[in-house]
Structure formats: C-alpha cells, structure tokens
Amino acid sequence: MTASVKNRIREKEIAIIGGGPGGLTLARLLQMKGAQVKVYERDLSQASRVQGAIVDLHFDSGLKVIEEANLTDAFKTKYMVGADRYRLLDPAGNILLDDGNQVKKIGFGDPDFRPEIDRGSLRDLLIDALFPDTVVWDSQFKEMREIDGRWQLQFTNGKIATADLAIGADGYRSKVRPYLTSIEAQYSGASIIQGEIDHPETICPEIYRLVDNANLMVMGEGRTLAVQPRGDGGLTFYIASMLPENWKETSGLDFDNREQICTYLVKTHENWNPVFSSLFKTSAHFVFRPLSYYPLDQRWATKGNLTLLGDAAHLMPPNGEGVNLAMLDALNLSECLTSAGYSSLQEAVIAYEDSMIAKAAALCKETVNGIRDFASPTDESIQQMITMLSGQTME
C-alpha cells in the first residue's frame, strides 16, 4: 500500500451504522489497515438480546473473510460441531433424509464444509477483535445531513456524530439506504411465519430431540417448515408458503394475538403429524415476514462518502447466503478503500458497488427463481432438495 493510500483512509473518520456481522467485519478489516472506525448499533448493550438462530459460513465467502480477518483460530473455538447436519421429513413425520451432508468426512479446508455458528457467538467473536469502544451502543440511527462533504449523524437518543465516510449496514429495514437511492423492494410471492420456542427440552421435548442441535426441515402440502437451534438453547422455526402480497391484511389474523395465530397454524397443519403442532402451541410469539428483494438491475448514483452493504444494499429471500454475502461485501469494500488502484474514495466506492451489486444480483436471481420450489414444494422439488443435501451429483 502506498503512503498516499494509507493517508487517504487513515485521515478519514468512518461511521458504520449497524453492528451485525457485515458491519463488524468491515470494522475489523479496516482497523487492521489503520482506519478510524466507529460502529453505531441500536442495541442497548452487547448482551441486550438473543441474536437468533445459527448461521453457516461458506468456504468462498464467510470462511474466506474469517481467514482474512485473522480470526480462524477464534472461530474454531466457537463454532457448533455437528450442527451442519440436516434432517428432512415429510408432513407425516417420515424421515426422508438424515445427516445427508455428512456423506463424506469433511472439515476446514474442504469447499463443501459449512460450519454453523450461533449468531451471538459470531458477533461476540467479531466484537472481541475490535479496539475497545469501537461499538457505540444505544445508537439507533435517526437521520443525517451532509455538511461540506461530511456527514452529521443524529441518533434517537439525541447524540450526534460526524464522519467523512458512512456505511449503511443496518439490514433490510435500512434507514440509511434512502439517502442513497429511492429504489424499493418488491415482493417475491413467498412469506414466512416465524415462531420462537423457549426451553424446548421441557415444553416440546419430541421436537427438541428431532432437531438435535442441527437443522430440521419438513416439506409437503404446499409449504416448508424449518426449525433451527438458538444460541440460548431455544428454537426458531419458519413456515414458508406462497401467499398474495396483501395476505396479512386480508387474512383477518392479528399477529399480536398469539392464541389466534396458534389456532390458525394448528388448523392449517391438521393433516401433519401432531408432533409439529407442539411447535405452534409452545411458541412464545409469532411474526409474519413477507420475503422481498431489490430489483436485479438496481443501480444508484455513487456517492464517494456513502455506501451500503449486506441486506441494506441487496435484500433477497433467505437462501443461506445473507451473512456470508454481507461479510464478503465487507472484505471487498475494505480492499477497494485501501487499494492503490483508485485515486479517490469516489473511484473506490464505484468499483466496490459495481462488483457488489453484480454478485448479489446473480445470487438473488437464482433464489427468486427457486422460491416456489421451497415455499410450495412438489415431489420433484423435494427430491431435488434430498439430492442437494445428500451431496449427490444432480444429472
């Protein structure tokens, strides 16, 4: 790296809005290159909430970035050994596939190895690698103003910060994105109902044993049920199906009424094995999530002092790539910002955004094209899932 490039990045105040895996990874990579970075996170503290279910990192994205951040050894102490297993059932409860991705013994260094880690553990790992006080907690973004080429950031708690470069890493409901583009998300045709189970080992032990600290899927009758462990020992489940865009408004259901949603799910799954109803009956609450995505051809006018990464930049339906892609965004952005090949931040950000958007569009297209196979599975798509999870070669 030339002296001018070093000075270009080190003389700038960089603000990352959002302390998820993408934002924290970017902070780590930039600090390794001498940058001044602050991460503004809305959570009150590092321990203020459970981060959700497990996430798997991939060889050419998440794991690659972990290696670039010199965190592989730390990752190996935190990942969940064996949690990359899958068990696929039909609605009657018959096992169609068990531990299919363990056909061959694989581990670190194998392109097919996708180790799972609790989202909270991943966040802790990344935070521990940052300089003290890098993350500014209780900082929910409110608005920002551009003054003489710099950003003045305001948060809902009344605090104000300034930055030469701001990066929106604040997820699919990004409040930073509108400062860069007015392009809105569009509906994929599929939605999920999400539930949360606390203490499943005691309140729904049969499901707890079926999950066995790994991934459980049930496919059939026009929907898919997926169940994953949470970092605190609980379970998160998702029911995916194809629904009209206005379904929530026309269904007559109140998702703040737990009993009403439970009754609805038990009724719609009355032909399924009763064990699955125990999930609905013991869920602490329910959330309805339409699955949307940004247009594949999206592009905005680049600003040299503002950009996006992760879901804030390229929202797409869940496909196992979200965290991996956000971490890869972080790596690519850090490389562009510190590359001697660009004479200005504007050029560096243009190069990053062109690459980032193209990469995400290819993955999003594949996901949207296959959303019906997942959310409304047929015998053929179920067999394709079995083939994929078992590691077989599809003809």
N, C-alpha and C positions, 0 to 999 in steps of 0.2 A: 504494500500500500504506500503510495507516495505521501509526502508531507502535506501537500495541499488537500488530498482526500481526507487524511487524518484530521486536519484542522477543520475541514468542512463539516464533518459530523460531530467533532468534539466541541465545537463552538456553538452548537445548536442545543436549545432546550427541547426535548422531545416528550410529548404527552401521549400516553396510550390510554384510551378510555375503554375500560373493560378488563377485568382480571381473570378471564378464562384461560384455557390452555394456549390459545393463539397469542393473546396479549402478553402473557407471562413469558412465553417462549421468546417472543420478539425482544422483550426487555432483557432477558438473559443474553441473547446473542449480541445485542447492541452494547451492553455493558462489557462484554468480552472484547469489544472493539474500542472501548474508551468513551462511549457516548454518555451524555447526561440524560437519564430517563426517569420518569415518574409514571406509575400505573395508578389510575384513578378508578377505584372499584366501589360499587354501591353497597356491598355487604358491610355490615357494621364492624365485623372482625373476621379473622381467618377461620374462626370456629363457629360463626353465627348460624350456619345452616348446612344440612347434608347436601352434597353436590350431585347426588343422583346415582344411577346405575353404573355398571362397569363399562369400560371402553377398550377396544382392541387397537393396538398400534401396528402399522404395516411396515414391511421391510423397506419399501422405496419412498416412504413419506414419514410417518411418525417416528419410527425407529431410526431412520436416517437422521432426522433432526435431533433426536436424543443423543446420538453419537456426536454430531457436530457441536452440540452444546456441552460435551464432555460429561454427560450425565448417565451413561450406560451402566456403570457400576452401581450408582444410586438406584436406577430403575430396577435392576436385577434384585435388589433387596426389598422392593415394594410390590412387584407385580404378583398376580394371583396365579400360582402354579396350578395348572389343570383347568383353569376357568375358561379356556378357549374351546372346551368341549361343547358339542351340540346334541340335543335330544329332540327329535321331531316325532310328533304324534298326530294321529287323526282325531276327529271330534269324539269318537267312541272311546278314546284312550289307548288305542293300539299303538305300539311303538313302531314307527316306520324306519327310523334311523337312530342309532345310539353311538355317540362318540365318533361320528363319521370323519371328522377332521384329524383323527388320530390313527388313520390307516398306516401311516409310517411314523417312525420316531423322529420328531423334528425339534429344533431348538434355535437359539440365537445364531444368526448367520445363514439360516435357511430362508429363502424368499417366501416360502409358504407359512412360516411361523408368524402367528398374530397373537402375541401375548396380551392378556387382559389385565387391566389395572383399574382399581377404584378411582373414580374421578376426583374424589377428595385427596387421595394419596398422590395422584399425578399433580394436582395443584400444589400440595404441600412440598413435593419434590422440587417443583419449579420455584416456589417462593423461597425455599431454603437456599437456593443457588443465587439469589439476588442480594445486592448490597442491602444492609439494614435500612429500613424506612423507604424502600423503593415504592412499595404499595401504600397508597394513601386511602385508608378505609373510610367508610361512611361518606363516599363522594359520588352521589348519584348525579349524573350529568343533567343539567337543565337547559343551557343554551351557550352559544359562544359568538363572539364578534371578532371580525378581522380588523386590526388596527395597525396601519403601516406595515402590512405584510406578516404580522404576527397574530396569534390567536389569544384572545382573552376568554378563558373558560369559566363558566359560573355553574355552581352546583346547588342542589336544593337545600343544603344546609347553610347556604349563604357564603360559603368560601369561594374565593376567586384564585385562579392560577393563570399563568401565561406560558406560551410555547411558540417556538419557531416552526415546529412540525407537529401536527396532531394526527393520530391514527385511531380510527374508529374500530374497536374490537369488541363492540357491545352487543353482538348477537343479532338474532333475526328481528328483533324489535328495535333496531338501532335508531337512536336519536341523533347520531352524528351523520348518518347517511344522507338525510335531506339537505345538508349543507353542501353536498357534492353532486347529487342527482335527484331528479323527481321520478325516476323510473320505479314503478311499483311492482310488487309481486303478483303473480297470477296463480289461480287455483289449479292443482294437479288432477282433481277429480277424486282424490282419496282423503280420508280423515282418520284420525285415531282418537279413541277414548283411553285416557291414561288413568291408572289407579295405583295406589300405594298401600303396601301391607307392612305394618309394624309388628315385630315379634312373630313372624310366620311359623317358627318352630313350635309355638304353642297354640296359635289360633287357626292355622291351616297346615298342620304337620304333613299331610299327604302331599300337598303341592310342594312344600318345603323339601321333602325327600326327592320328589321328581326333579326339581330344579338342581339340587345337589351342587350348589355354588357355581353353576355354569349357565348355559343358555338353553331355555326350553321354548319350543315353538309348536303350535297346534294349527294345522291348516286344513280348511274344508268348509263346505256350506257357505261359500262366498265371503269368507273372512279369514284373517290370520290373527292368532293370539300369540304374543311373545312375552316371556317372563325372564327377568334378569335380577341378579342379586344387587343390593345396595351396599355401600361401604359400611353402614351401621348395622348390618345383619338383616335389614328388611328386604322387601322385594318391590320392584317396579314392574307393572305389566301394561301392555299396549294392545288394544284391539283395533286392527286396521280393516277398513272396508271402503268400498266406493259409495260415495254419497253426494247428493246435489250440494251445490255451493251454499245454498241457503237452508240446509237441513236443520241446523241448530235452531234457527228462528221458526221454522215450520213444524218442528217435531213436537212442540208443546212441553219439552223437558226443561227442567230447571237444574242446571249443573251445580248449584249451591245446595240442592236438596239431595243429600247422599242416599236416603232411603228410596227416593223416586228413581234415581239412576240405577241403583242396585236392583230394584224390581224390574226395570226395563231390561237390564242385561240378563238376569236370570230367565226372563220370559223369552228373549231372543235366542238363548242358548239352551232351550228346554230339551232339544234333541241331542245335546252333548252329554258326555259323561258327567255325572253330578259333581265329581271332584273339582271341575273347573268353576262351578258356581260358588265354591268356597272362596275363591279369589274375590268375586264381586261382593259377597256377603261380609267379608272382613276388611275391605278396602277402607282406609281412613277418609279418603275423599276421591273425587273424580274430576278430571279436566278434559275438555273437548279441544282438540287441536286439528284444524284444517291443515293439510300439507300443501304448502305453496312453494313457488320457486320464482327466481328472477328470470326474465326473458333470456334465451340463449344468446341473442345478438346484442345484449346490453353493452353500452359503452358511454362514458361521460367525458366531458372536457377535463383533462387532468389539471389539478392544482399542485404546484410544487410544494405546498405547505400542508396538504391534507390528503389522506388516503384511507382505505379500508382494508380489512382482512377478515377471513372467516365468513360466518353467516351474514354479517353486516354487508359483505361485498357480494356474495354468491349463494344466497339461500337456495336450498334444494331439499326435496323429501329425504328422510333418513335413508342412508344407504351404507352405513358403516365407514364413510369417508370423512364425515364432518370434522371431527377433531384432527384427524390426520391431515386434511387439506388446510385447516387453519394453521397448524404447525409448519406445514410446508410453505404456506404464504409468508410466515414469519421468517423462515430461512431465506426465501427468495428476496424479500424486502430488505433484510439486513445486508445481503450480498450486493444488491443494487445500490443501496445508500452508501456503501463503503467501497464501491468499485472505482478503480482509476479510469474505467472506460467511459464514464459520464462526467461531463464538465460542470453539471449543476444538479441541484435537487430536482428540478423540473424534469431533466432528462432521465434521471434515475427512477423517478416515480412513474414516468411514462413507460419505461422498459418493464418495471415491475407489474404495472396494471395490465399491459398488453399480454404478458405471459400468464398472469394470474387469472384473468378473465377467460382466456382461451382454454386453459387447463380445466377450469371449473365448468365451462360450457360443455366440454366433451363428456365429463362425468355426469352432469345434470341431464343431458340428452339421454344417456343410457338409462339413468334412473327413472326419468319420466316415462320413457318408452316401456319400461318394465313394471311400472307401478301397479297396473291391473293384475299382473301375474302374482304379485304379492298380496294386494289388498282384496282381490277377488279370485283366489286360486282355483285352477281347474286340475283335473287328474294329470294333465300334461305338465302344467307348471309345477305341480308338487313333485313330479318325477324329476324335473329339471333341478329343483332345489335339492333333492336327495343326491343327484349326480354331482352337483357342485360341492355340497358339504362333505361328501364322502371322498372327494379328491380324485374322482374318476375323470377320464377324458371324455368330453362330450363329442359325439360324432357330428 
